[in-house]
Amino acid sequence: MVKHSISRRLAAMFAVVALFVFTMVGTGLFLVLRAQLENHLRESLDTRAEIARLIVLHASTPDKWKMAKEKLADITPRDGSTLFAASSDDARFTYGTLLAGSIEKRVPGGYVRLRPNGRAYDMLMTAVTIPANGERPPLQLQVAIDCSPNVRTMRVFGFALAALTALGTITVLLLSYSVAKIGLAPLTRLTKDASNVSPNNRSQRLSTRSLPYELEDLAKSFNGALERLDSAYARLESFNADVAHELRTPVTILIGQTEVALTRDRSIDELRHTLQSNLEEFERVRAIINDMLFLARADQGERATGLVEVSLAAEVTRTLEFLEIPLEEAQVHAVSTGDARAFVNTSLFGRALINLVMNAIQHCARGATISVSIGRERGRISIAVANPGEPIQPAMLDHLFDRFYRAESSRTNSRENHGLGLAIVKAVAEMHRGTVSASSAQGVNTFAFSVARYGNEQRTAAPPASPAQAATIGGDMRQRSVG
C-alpha cells in the first residue's frame, strides 16, 4: 500500500486551491478586459461613423460629393483597419464597396460582427442612413473597423494569464510544502518521542510543551493511554507474581506431603489422611484458577447475561439463610434493611453478596452484628455490608478491591485467603454496570457494590438462582476469605 506524506498532501491541496483561485481571478480579468476592449472598439467605431456622417451629410451636389469622397479617403487608414462605404440609388453618390461576408454575431446597439470574404479576422460594422439633401438621394453609410487588434491582445493576455497561473500554482506548491514541513515539525517531534516508548522505558511520555492546541489534546490523550497501559502492565506483573506465589504454596504442600508419604509404608488411614489433605490443596488451586478465569472474562468487558427482575431484599434474605452455618460458627448475627427491584444475574449477584458477607464474618468479633442495607444512588441500586472491626487505613481503602491485596496490618486471617474475593465483587458490579466502594469510620467497616436498575439486554423470565448455585460458581466460601 502506497503511503502518502501529509506535507505533500497539504501542499497538493494548497496548490489545487491556488489553481482554483488563480483561474477564477484570471477568468474575471479576462472577461473584464474583453468587455472593455469591445466597448472601446464600439466607441471608436461610433466616433468614425459620426465623422463620416458629417462629411457625407453636407455633400448635396456632385462636386461636394467629390470633396466628401476625398475626405473619406483621407480618414481611411492605409492598413485597411477601418473601411467606409456609401451606396445610393444614384451612381454619382457612391463610395467604396459594401462589405460582403458571413455574419458572426449581432451586437446590441445596431452593430454586426462580420467576417469579410478574404479576411482572417472579423470586423465590427455599423450602418447609418443619411437623409437626402439637394441633388443627393438618401444614402446608406457603412463603417467597419478591424477586430484583429482586440483578438491579438486577448490572445496574448490569455497566454500570459495561463502561464502566470501555472507559475503561481507551482510556486504555491513548493512554498506550501516548505510551510507544511515547518508546521508539522511538532508532529515529527511527537513521532520521535513516541518511538522512544518501549516496555523497558514505560515512564517515557510525550512532551506537551510548545505544542499547538490541535496537537496538545492528541499528546495528552496518548499520554493518558500510556498511563493506562503502564498501570495495566504493572497490574499484570503484580498479578503474575501473586498467582505464582499463591499456586506455589499449595503445590509445595502437595509435593511435600506426597514425598513424605512415599518415604515409607503407610497405613490406609494415613494414606487417606494424606489424600484428604491433598484434596483440600487441590480444591484451593481449583478455586484460584476458577476465580482467575472469571476475572479474565470480566477484564475482556463481558457483561452479565440472563438478567431477571427480582427483589434484592429477597435475594439478601436467601443468601443470609444459606450462610446460616458460617454465621453460627462465627457467633455473629446478620440483619438486612431496605428493598429495591433490579435486573440482575442472580447467580453472580449471590456470589458477590456471599463474598462480602463472608468477608464481614471473618473480620469482625464474636457477638457482633453484620448489617446488609439496600439503597438507591443515582440510577443504581447499592448493596452495602457493614461490620464492626478494626479501622482500615485510608491509604488501603483504594486497594481493597485489587487482586491478591490483603491489608495485613489491619486485617486478621488474611493468610487463609488468596485475595480474589473483593476483586470478584468488583467484577460482578462492573458486569452489571455498577461500582464498588469501601469505607471505615467510627469502628465500622463498610463494603458496598451497586448494580444498574435496568439491565442492558433482553430480560428473561428465568427463575432466580439459589445461593447454593451461587456458591457452586464461587467455590466453597467458607474456606476462602475476600479481604
C-alpha positions as CSV (number, residue, x, y, z in Angstrom):
1,M,0.0,0.0,0.0
2,V,1.4,3.4,-1.0
3,K,2.0,5.7,1.9
4,H,1.1,9.4,1.5
5,S,3.0,12.3,3.0
6,I,0.9,14.7,4.9
7,S,3.2,17.6,3.8
8,R,2.8,16.6,0.2
9,R,-0.9,16.1,0.6
10,L,-1.3,19.6,2.2
11,A,0.9,21.1,-0.5
12,A,-1.1,19.5,-3.3
13,M,-4.4,20.7,-1.6
14,F,-3.0,24.2,-1.3
15,A,-1.9,24.1,-5.0
16,V,-5.3,23.0,-6.1
17,V,-6.9,25.8,-4.1
18,A,-4.4,28.3,-5.5
19,L,-5.1,27.0,-9.1
20,F,-8.8,27.4,-8.5
21,V,-8.4,31.0,-7.1
22,F,-5.9,32.0,-9.9
23,T,-8.3,30.5,-12.5
24,M,-11.3,32.4,-11.1
25,V,-9.3,35.7,-10.9
26,G,-7.8,35.2,-14.3
27,T,-11.1,34.4,-15.9
28,G,-12.6,37.5,-14.3
29,L,-9.8,39.7,-15.5
30,F,-10.0,38.1,-19.0
31,L,-13.8,38.8,-19.2
32,V,-13.4,42.4,-17.9
33,L,-10.6,43.2,-20.3
34,R,-12.5,41.7,-23.3
35,A,-15.6,43.8,-22.4
36,Q,-13.5,46.9,-22.0
37,L,-11.8,46.4,-25.4
38,E,-15.1,45.7,-27.1
39,N,-16.6,48.9,-25.6
40,H,-13.5,50.8,-26.7
41,L,-13.9,49.3,-30.2
42,R,-17.6,50.3,-30.4
43,E,-16.7,53.8,-29.2
44,S,-14.0,54.1,-31.8
45,L,-16.4,52.9,-34.5
46,D,-19.1,55.3,-33.3
47,T,-16.6,58.2,-33.5
48,R,-15.5,57.4,-37.0
49,A,-19.1,56.8,-38.1
50,E,-20.1,60.2,-36.8
51,I,-17.2,61.9,-38.6
52,A,-18.1,60.1,-41.9
53,R,-21.8,61.0,-41.4
54,L,-20.9,64.7,-41.0
55,I,-18.8,64.6,-44.1
56,V,-21.5,62.9,-46.2
57,L,-24.4,64.9,-44.7
58,H,-23.4,68.2,-46.3
59,A,-22.4,66.8,-49.7
60,S,-25.6,67.9,-51.6
61,T,-24.1,68.1,-55.1
62,P,-21.8,66.0,-57.2
63,D,-18.9,68.5,-56.7
64,K,-19.4,68.5,-53.0
65,W,-19.7,64.7,-53.1
66,K,-16.3,64.5,-54.8
67,M,-14.8,66.5,-52.0
68,A,-16.6,64.3,-49.5
69,K,-15.0,61.2,-51.1
70,E,-11.6,62.8,-50.8
71,K,-12.1,63.4,-47.1
72,L,-13.3,59.8,-46.6
73,A,-10.2,58.6,-48.4
74,D,-8.1,60.8,-46.1
75,I,-9.5,59.3,-42.9
76,T,-9.3,55.8,-44.2
77,P,-6.1,54.1,-42.8
78,R,-3.7,52.5,-45.3
79,D,-3.7,49.2,-43.4
80,G,-7.5,48.8,-44.1
81,S,-8.3,48.6,-40.4
82,T,-11.2,51.0,-41.0
83,L,-13.4,50.9,-44.1
84,F,-16.0,53.4,-45.3
85,A,-18.7,52.6,-48.0
86,A,-21.7,54.5,-49.2
87,S,-24.5,53.4,-51.5
88,S,-27.5,55.1,-53.0
89,D,-29.9,54.9,-56.0
90,D,-27.8,57.5,-57.8
91,A,-24.5,56.1,-59.0
92,R,-22.9,59.5,-58.7
93,F,-23.3,59.4,-55.0
94,T,-21.5,56.2,-54.0
95,Y,-18.2,55.4,-52.3
96,G,-16.2,52.2,-51.9
97,T,-17.7,48.8,-51.9
98,L,-20.1,47.4,-49.3
99,L,-18.6,44.6,-47.2
100,A,-19.7,41.1,-48.1
101,G,-19.2,38.1,-45.9
102,S,-20.7,35.9,-43.1
103,I,-22.3,37.5,-40.1
104,E,-20.7,36.0,-37.0
105,K,-22.7,37.9,-34.3
106,R,-25.2,40.6,-33.9
107,V,-24.3,43.0,-31.1
108,P,-26.9,45.1,-29.3
109,G,-26.9,48.7,-30.5
110,G,-27.2,48.0,-34.2
111,Y,-23.7,46.5,-34.5
112,V,-22.8,43.5,-36.6
113,R,-19.7,41.3,-36.2
114,L,-18.9,40.3,-39.8
115,R,-16.2,38.0,-41.2
116,P,-15.5,39.7,-44.6
117,N,-14.6,37.5,-47.6
118,G,-10.8,37.1,-47.8
119,R,-10.0,38.4,-44.3
120,A,-8.7,36.3,-41.4
121,Y,-10.3,38.4,-38.7
122,D,-13.8,39.8,-38.0
123,M,-14.8,43.4,-38.5
124,L,-17.3,45.3,-36.4
125,M,-19.7,47.2,-38.7
126,T,-22.4,49.7,-38.3
127,A,-24.8,51.2,-40.9
128,V,-26.1,54.8,-40.8
129,T,-28.9,56.1,-43.0
130,I,-28.2,59.6,-44.4
131,P,-31.4,61.5,-45.5
132,A,-31.5,63.2,-48.9
133,N,-30.0,66.7,-49.3
134,G,-30.2,68.7,-52.5
135,E,-29.3,66.6,-55.5
136,R,-28.1,63.7,-53.3
137,P,-30.6,61.0,-52.7
138,P,-30.8,59.2,-49.3
139,L,-27.5,57.3,-48.6
140,Q,-26.7,54.1,-46.7
141,L,-23.3,54.8,-45.0
142,Q,-21.4,51.7,-43.8
143,V,-18.5,51.9,-41.5
144,A,-16.4,48.9,-40.4
145,I,-13.4,48.6,-38.1
146,D,-11.0,45.7,-37.8
147,C,-11.3,43.5,-34.6
148,S,-7.8,41.9,-35.1
149,P,-6.0,44.1,-32.5
150,N,-8.5,43.1,-29.9
151,V,-8.2,39.5,-30.8
152,R,-4.4,39.6,-30.6
153,T,-4.5,41.4,-27.4
154,M,-6.9,39.0,-25.8
155,R,-4.8,36.0,-27.1
156,V,-1.6,37.4,-25.6
157,F,-3.3,38.3,-22.4
158,G,-4.9,34.8,-22.2
159,F,-1.5,33.1,-22.7
160,A,0.1,35.3,-20.1
161,L,-2.7,34.5,-17.6
162,A,-2.3,30.8,-18.2
163,A,1.5,31.0,-17.8
164,L,1.2,33.1,-14.7
165,T,-1.4,30.8,-13.2
166,A,0.7,27.8,-13.8
167,L,3.8,29.5,-12.4
168,G,1.9,30.8,-9.4
169,T,0.4,27.3,-8.8
170,I,3.9,25.7,-8.9
171,T,5.2,28.4,-6.6
172,V,2.4,27.8,-4.1
173,L,3.0,24.1,-4.3
174,L,6.7,24.5,-3.4
175,L,6.1,27.1,-0.7
176,S,3.2,25.1,0.7
177,Y,5.4,22.0,1.0
178,S,8.0,24.0,2.9
179,V,5.4,25.7,5.1
180,A,3.7,22.3,5.8
181,K,7.0,20.8,6.8
182,I,7.6,23.6,9.2
183,G,4.0,23.5,10.5
184,L,4.2,19.7,11.0
185,A,7.5,19.9,12.9
186,P,5.8,19.4,16.3
187,L,4.1,16.3,14.9
188,T,7.5,15.0,13.8
189,R,8.8,15.6,17.3
190,L,5.8,13.8,18.8
191,T,6.5,10.9,16.5
192,K,10.1,10.8,17.7
193,D,9.1,10.9,21.3
194,A,6.5,8.1,20.7
195,S,9.2,5.9,19.1
196,N,11.2,6.1,22.3
197,V,8.4,4.4,24.3
198,S,9.2,0.7,24.9
199,P,8.5,-1.9,27.6
200,N,11.8,-1.1,29.1
201,N,11.1,2.6,29.2
202,R,7.4,2.8,30.2
203,S,7.8,6.1,32.0
204,Q,8.5,7.9,28.7
205,R,5.8,10.4,27.9
206,L,5.2,12.8,25.1
207,S,6.2,16.4,25.9
208,T,3.3,18.8,25.6
209,R,5.4,22.0,25.9
210,S,5.2,24.4,22.9
211,L,2.6,22.3,21.2
212,P,-0.2,23.9,19.2
213,Y,-3.6,23.2,20.8
214,E,-4.6,20.8,17.9
215,L,-1.7,18.5,18.9
216,E,-1.8,19.2,22.6
217,D,-5.0,17.2,23.1
218,L,-3.6,14.4,21.0
219,A,-0.5,14.3,23.1
220,K,-2.5,14.3,26.3
221,S,-4.7,11.5,25.1
222,F,-1.7,9.5,24.1
223,N,-0.1,10.1,27.4
224,G,-3.3,9.0,29.1
225,A,-3.3,5.8,27.1
226,L,0.3,5.2,28.1
227,E,-0.6,5.8,31.7
228,R,-3.4,3.2,31.4
229,L,-1.1,0.8,29.6
230,D,1.6,1.3,32.2
231,S,-0.9,0.7,35.0
232,A,-2.3,-2.4,33.3
233,Y,1.2,-3.7,32.7
234,A,2.1,-3.1,36.3
235,R,-1.0,-4.9,37.4
236,L,-0.3,-7.7,35.1
237,E,3.2,-8.1,36.5
238,S,1.9,-8.0,40.0
239,F,-0.9,-10.4,39.1
240,N,1.5,-12.9,37.6
241,A,3.8,-12.7,40.6
242,D,0.9,-13.1,43.0
243,V,-0.6,-16.0,41.0
244,A,2.8,-17.8,41.0
245,H,3.1,-17.2,44.8
246,E,-0.4,-18.4,45.5
247,L,-0.1,-21.5,43.4
248,R,3.4,-22.2,44.7
249,T,2.2,-22.7,48.3
250,P,-0.4,-25.5,47.7
251,V,1.8,-27.1,45.1
252,T,4.7,-27.1,47.5
253,I,2.5,-28.6,50.2
254,L,1.2,-31.3,47.8
255,I,4.8,-32.2,46.8
256,G,6.0,-32.3,50.4
257,Q,3.1,-34.4,51.6
258,T,3.5,-36.8,48.7
259,E,7.2,-37.2,49.2
260,V,6.7,-37.8,52.9
261,A,4.0,-40.4,52.1
262,L,6.4,-42.2,49.8
263,T,9.4,-42.3,52.2
264,R,8.0,-45.4,53.9
265,D,5.0,-47.7,54.0
266,R,1.8,-46.0,55.3
267,S,-1.4,-47.4,56.7
268,I,-4.6,-46.9,54.8
269,D,-5.7,-44.4,57.4
270,E,-2.5,-42.4,57.0
271,L,-2.8,-42.5,53.2
272,R,-6.4,-41.5,53.4
273,H,-5.4,-38.5,55.6
274,T,-2.7,-37.6,53.1
275,L,-5.1,-37.8,50.2
276,Q,-7.7,-35.7,52.1
277,S,-5.1,-33.0,52.8
278,N,-4.0,-33.1,49.2
279,L,-7.6,-32.8,48.1
280,E,-8.0,-29.7,50.1
281,E,-5.0,-28.2,48.4
282,F,-6.3,-29.2,45.0
283,E,-9.6,-27.5,45.9
284,R,-7.7,-24.4,46.8
285,V,-5.8,-24.5,43.4
286,R,-9.0,-25.0,41.6
287,A,-10.7,-22.1,43.4
288,I,-7.8,-19.8,42.4
289,I,-7.9,-21.0,38.8
290,N,-11.7,-20.6,38.6
291,D,-11.5,-17.1,40.1
292,M,-8.7,-16.1,37.7
293,L,-10.7,-17.3,34.7
294,F,-13.8,-15.4,35.9
295,L,-11.7,-12.2,36.3
296,A,-10.1,-12.7,32.9
297,R,-13.6,-12.8,31.3
298,A,-14.6,-9.7,33.2
299,D,-11.5,-7.9,32.1
300,Q,-12.5,-8.5,28.5
301,G,-15.6,-6.5,29.0
302,E,-18.1,-9.4,29.4
303,R,-21.5,-8.2,30.6
304,A,-23.9,-10.1,32.8
305,T,-26.5,-12.1,30.9
306,G,-29.7,-13.9,31.8
307,L,-30.9,-10.8,33.8
308,V,-34.2,-11.1,35.6
309,E,-36.1,-8.6,37.7
310,V,-36.0,-9.6,41.3
311,S,-36.5,-8.2,44.8
312,L,-33.0,-7.7,46.1
313,A,-34.2,-7.9,49.7
314,A,-35.4,-11.5,48.9
315,E,-32.0,-12.3,47.4
316,V,-30.3,-11.0,50.5
317,T,-32.6,-13.0,52.8
318,R,-31.9,-16.1,50.8
319,T,-28.1,-15.6,50.9
320,L,-28.2,-15.0,54.7
321,E,-30.2,-18.2,55.1
322,F,-27.6,-20.0,53.1
323,L,-24.8,-18.6,55.2
324,E,-26.6,-19.5,58.5
325,I,-23.9,-22.1,59.5
326,P,-20.9,-19.8,59.0
327,L,-22.8,-17.1,60.9
328,E,-23.5,-19.5,63.8
329,E,-19.9,-20.8,63.8
330,A,-18.6,-17.2,64.0
331,Q,-21.2,-16.4,66.6
332,V,-22.3,-13.2,64.7
333,H,-25.7,-12.0,63.7
334,A,-26.8,-10.6,60.3
335,V,-29.7,-8.3,59.6
336,S,-30.9,-6.7,56.3
337,T,-32.7,-3.4,55.7
338,G,-34.3,-1.8,52.6
339,D,-35.5,-3.2,49.4
340,A,-35.5,-2.5,45.7
341,R,-36.1,-4.3,42.4
342,A,-33.4,-4.6,39.8
343,F,-32.5,-6.7,36.8
344,V,-29.6,-8.9,37.8
345,N,-28.0,-12.2,37.1
346,T,-29.0,-13.9,40.4
347,S,-26.0,-16.3,40.4
348,L,-23.5,-13.5,40.0
349,F,-25.3,-11.3,42.5
350,G,-25.4,-14.1,45.1
351,R,-21.7,-14.7,44.5
352,A,-20.8,-11.1,45.2
353,L,-23.0,-10.9,48.2
354,I,-21.6,-14.1,49.7
355,N,-18.1,-12.8,49.3
356,L,-19.0,-9.5,51.1
357,V,-20.8,-11.3,53.9
358,M,-18.0,-13.9,54.3
359,N,-15.5,-11.0,54.4
360,A,-17.5,-9.4,57.2
361,I,-17.8,-12.7,59.1
362,Q,-14.1,-13.3,59.0
363,H,-13.2,-9.7,60.1
364,C,-15.5,-9.0,63.0
365,A,-15.5,-10.0,66.6
366,R,-17.8,-12.7,68.1
367,G,-21.2,-11.5,69.1
368,A,-21.1,-8.6,66.6
369,T,-24.0,-7.7,64.1
370,I,-23.5,-7.6,60.4
371,S,-25.8,-5.1,58.6
372,V,-26.8,-5.6,55.0
373,S,-28.5,-2.5,53.6
374,I,-30.1,-1.8,50.2
375,G,-30.4,1.7,48.9
376,R,-30.7,3.8,45.7
377,E,-28.0,6.1,44.3
378,R,-28.1,7.9,41.0
379,G,-29.9,5.4,38.9
380,R,-28.2,2.4,40.6
381,I,-29.1,0.1,43.5
382,S,-26.4,-0.2,46.1
383,I,-25.9,-3.2,48.5
384,A,-23.7,-2.4,51.5
385,V,-22.4,-4.8,54.0
386,A,-21.2,-3.2,57.3
387,N,-19.5,-4.9,60.3
388,P,-17.7,-3.5,63.4
389,G,-14.0,-4.1,63.2
390,E,-10.5,-2.6,63.4
391,P,-10.2,0.6,61.4
392,I,-8.7,0.4,57.9
393,Q,-6.2,3.0,56.9
394,P,-7.5,5.4,54.2
395,A,-4.5,4.6,52.0
396,M,-5.6,0.9,52.0
397,L,-9.2,1.6,51.1
398,D,-8.4,2.3,47.5
399,H,-6.7,-1.1,47.1
400,L,-9.0,-3.4,48.9
401,F,-10.7,-4.5,45.6
402,D,-7.4,-5.1,43.9
403,R,-6.5,-8.7,43.2
404,F,-4.4,-10.6,45.8
405,Y,-4.4,-7.5,48.0
406,R,-4.5,-8.1,51.8
407,A,-4.5,-5.4,54.4
408,E,-2.2,-7.4,56.6
409,S,-1.6,-4.7,59.1
410,S,-5.3,-4.2,59.9
411,R,-7.0,-7.4,58.9
412,T,-6.9,-10.8,60.5
413,N,-6.9,-14.3,58.9
414,S,-5.5,-12.9,55.7
415,R,-3.2,-15.9,55.2
416,E,-6.2,-18.2,54.8
417,N,-7.4,-16.3,51.8
418,H,-6.0,-15.8,48.3
419,G,-7.2,-12.2,47.9
420,L,-9.6,-12.5,45.0
421,G,-13.0,-12.2,46.8
422,L,-13.3,-8.5,46.7
423,A,-11.9,-8.4,43.2
424,I,-14.7,-10.7,42.1
425,V,-17.2,-8.4,43.8
426,K,-15.8,-5.5,41.7
427,A,-16.0,-7.6,38.5
428,V,-19.6,-8.6,39.2
429,A,-20.5,-4.9,39.8
430,E,-18.9,-3.9,36.6
431,M,-20.7,-6.7,34.7
432,H,-23.9,-5.1,36.0
433,R,-22.7,-1.6,35.1
434,G,-22.2,-0.7,38.7
435,T,-19.3,0.3,41.0
436,V,-17.7,-0.7,44.3
437,S,-16.7,1.3,47.4
438,A,-15.2,0.8,50.8
439,S,-15.2,3.0,53.9
440,S,-14.1,2.8,57.5
441,A,-15.5,5.2,60.1
442,Q,-16.3,5.1,63.8
443,G,-15.3,1.5,64.2
444,V,-17.5,0.2,61.3
445,N,-16.1,-1.1,58.0
446,T,-18.5,-0.9,55.1
447,F,-18.0,-2.7,51.8
448,A,-20.6,-2.0,49.0
449,F,-21.3,-2.7,45.4
450,S,-24.0,-1.4,43.1
451,V,-25.9,-2.7,40.1
452,A,-27.8,-0.8,37.4
453,R,-31.5,-0.5,37.9
454,Y,-32.2,-1.7,34.4
455,G,-30.2,-4.4,32.5
456,N,-28.7,-3.7,29.1
457,E,-30.0,-6.9,27.4
458,Q,-33.3,-8.6,26.7
459,R,-34.9,-9.5,30.1
460,T,-35.8,-13.2,30.5
461,A,-38.3,-14.8,32.8
462,A,-35.8,-17.4,34.1
463,P,-36.2,-18.3,37.8
464,P,-33.7,-16.8,40.1
465,A,-30.7,-19.0,41.1
466,S,-30.4,-20.1,44.7
467,P,-27.5,-19.1,46.9
468,A,-26.3,-22.7,46.7
469,Q,-25.9,-22.3,42.9
470,A,-24.0,-19.0,43.5
471,A,-21.8,-20.7,46.0
472,T,-21.1,-23.5,43.4
473,I,-19.9,-20.9,41.0
474,G,-17.8,-19.1,43.5
475,G,-16.4,-22.2,45.2
476,D,-16.5,-23.0,48.9
477,M,-16.8,-19.6,50.5
478,R,-16.3,-21.0,54.0
479,Q,-12.7,-21.8,53.1
480,R,-11.9,-18.5,51.3
481,S,-11.6,-15.0,52.6
482,V,-12.0,-12.0,50.3
483,G,-10.0,-9.3,52.1
